[in-house]
Amino acid sequence: MKKNMLSLLSLVVTTLVASSAFAQEAGMANEYNMKTWGLLAAGLGMSIAAFGGALGQGKAAAAALEGIARNPSASDKLFTPMILGLALIESLVIYSLVISFMILGKV
């Protein structure tokens, strides 16, 4: 029991001392962190959106082409919903681009 209490006490003391040792002034350090995290958020947001959009468009086009290959007479019935689906997927990627521009505007 004493060993556990000593471990807990050393952990708490280390945490309290380390937080004051790594404290920074609020001026330039906060501005630098906001720019860094803003750029990181915009880049990650766009990369994830582009990756997800490309996967979605690939799967939608593959499914539509497979359906047309199985039944060529249904190509006119499959073409319009496929184009509509691709446009909606692309609009989500463009929405992510707009959000990234908004984040970069704040930075």
DADA-V226186 format. One record per residue. N is the residue number from 0. RES is the residue in three letters. SS is DSSP state (h for helix, s for strand, l for the rest). PSI is psi in degrees with one decimal (999 if undefined). Layout:
# DADA-V226186
n=N res=RES ss=SS psi=PSI
n=N res=RES ss=SS psi=PSI
This chain:
# DADA-V226186
n=0 res=MET ss=l psi=-40.2
n=1 res=LYS ss=h psi=-36.3
n=2 res=LYS ss=h psi=-41.3
n=3 res=ASN ss=h psi=-40.4
n=4 res=MET ss=h psi=-39.0
n=5 res=LEU ss=h psi=-38.9
n=6 res=SER ss=h psi=-43.5
n=7 res=LEU ss=h psi=-43.6
n=8 res=LEU ss=h psi=-41.8
n=9 res=SER ss=h psi=-35.0
n=10 res=LEU ss=h psi=-45.0
n=11 res=VAL ss=h psi=-44.0
n=12 res=VAL ss=h psi=-42.8
n=13 res=THR ss=h psi=-41.3
n=14 res=THR ss=h psi=-43.9
n=15 res=LEU ss=h psi=-39.6
n=16 res=VAL ss=h psi=-40.4
n=17 res=ALA ss=h psi=-36.3
n=18 res=SER ss=h psi=-36.6
n=19 res=SER ss=h psi=-26.6
n=20 res=ALA ss=h psi=-32.1
n=21 res=PHE ss=l psi=11.8
n=22 res=ALA ss=l psi=143.3
n=23 res=GLN ss=l psi=164.9
n=24 res=GLU ss=l psi=151.3
n=25 res=ALA ss=l psi=-11.5
n=26 res=GLY ss=l psi=-93.2
n=27 res=MET ss=h psi=-28.8
n=28 res=ALA ss=h psi=-40.7
n=29 res=ASN ss=h psi=-38.6
n=30 res=GLU ss=h psi=-40.7
n=31 res=TYR ss=h psi=-43.1
n=32 res=ASN ss=h psi=-39.9
n=33 res=MET ss=h psi=-39.7
n=34 res=LYS ss=h psi=-43.9
n=35 res=THR ss=h psi=-49.6
n=36 res=TRP ss=h psi=-32.3
n=37 res=GLY ss=h psi=-44.5
n=38 res=LEU ss=h psi=-39.9
n=39 res=LEU ss=h psi=-42.5
n=40 res=ALA ss=h psi=-41.9
n=41 res=ALA ss=h psi=-43.6
n=42 res=GLY ss=h psi=-45.2
n=43 res=LEU ss=h psi=-38.8
n=44 res=GLY ss=h psi=-44.3
n=45 res=MET ss=h psi=-39.7
n=46 res=SER ss=h psi=-40.5
n=47 res=ILE ss=h psi=-40.8
n=48 res=ALA ss=h psi=-41.8
n=49 res=ALA ss=h psi=-40.5
n=50 res=PHE ss=h psi=-47.2
n=51 res=GLY ss=h psi=-39.6
n=52 res=GLY ss=h psi=-41.2
n=53 res=ALA ss=h psi=-40.8
n=54 res=LEU ss=h psi=-44.7
n=55 res=GLY ss=h psi=-42.8
n=56 res=GLN ss=h psi=-37.9
n=57 res=GLY ss=h psi=-44.3
n=58 res=LYS ss=h psi=-38.4
n=59 res=ALA ss=h psi=-44.3
n=60 res=ALA ss=h psi=-39.6
n=61 res=ALA ss=h psi=-41.7
n=62 res=ALA ss=h psi=-40.1
n=63 res=ALA ss=h psi=-42.9
n=64 res=LEU ss=h psi=-34.0
n=65 res=GLU ss=h psi=-40.1
n=66 res=GLY ss=h psi=-38.1
n=67 res=ILE ss=h psi=-37.2
n=68 res=ALA ss=h psi=-34.8
n=69 res=ARG ss=h psi=-35.7
n=70 res=ASN ss=l psi=88.5
n=71 res=PRO ss=h psi=-24.8
n=72 res=SER ss=h psi=-14.9
n=73 res=ALA ss=h psi=13.7
n=74 res=SER ss=h psi=-36.1
n=75 res=ASP ss=h psi=-26.7
n=76 res=LYS ss=h psi=-25.7
n=77 res=LEU ss=h psi=-25.0
n=78 res=PHE ss=h psi=-47.7
n=79 res=THR ss=h psi=-48.2
n=80 res=PRO ss=h psi=-32.3
n=81 res=MET ss=h psi=-45.8
n=82 res=ILE ss=h psi=-39.7
n=83 res=LEU ss=h psi=-43.3
n=84 res=GLY ss=h psi=-41.6
n=85 res=LEU ss=h psi=-38.0
n=86 res=ALA ss=h psi=-38.4
n=87 res=LEU ss=h psi=-38.9
n=88 res=ILE ss=h psi=-43.0
n=89 res=GLU ss=h psi=-33.2
n=90 res=SER ss=h psi=-32.5
n=91 res=LEU ss=h psi=-36.6
n=92 res=VAL ss=h psi=-39.5
n=93 res=ILE ss=h psi=-36.0
n=94 res=TYR ss=h psi=-40.1
n=95 res=SER ss=h psi=-36.6
n=96 res=LEU ss=h psi=-41.6
n=97 res=VAL ss=h psi=-43.0
n=98 res=ILE ss=h psi=-39.1
n=99 res=SER ss=h psi=-39.6
n=100 res=PHE ss=h psi=-36.4
n=101 res=MET ss=h psi=-40.1
n=102 res=ILE ss=h psi=-42.9
n=103 res=LEU ss=h psi=-29.1
n=104 res=GLY ss=h psi=-32.5
n=105 res=LYS ss=h psi=-27.2
n=106 res=VAL ss=l psi=999
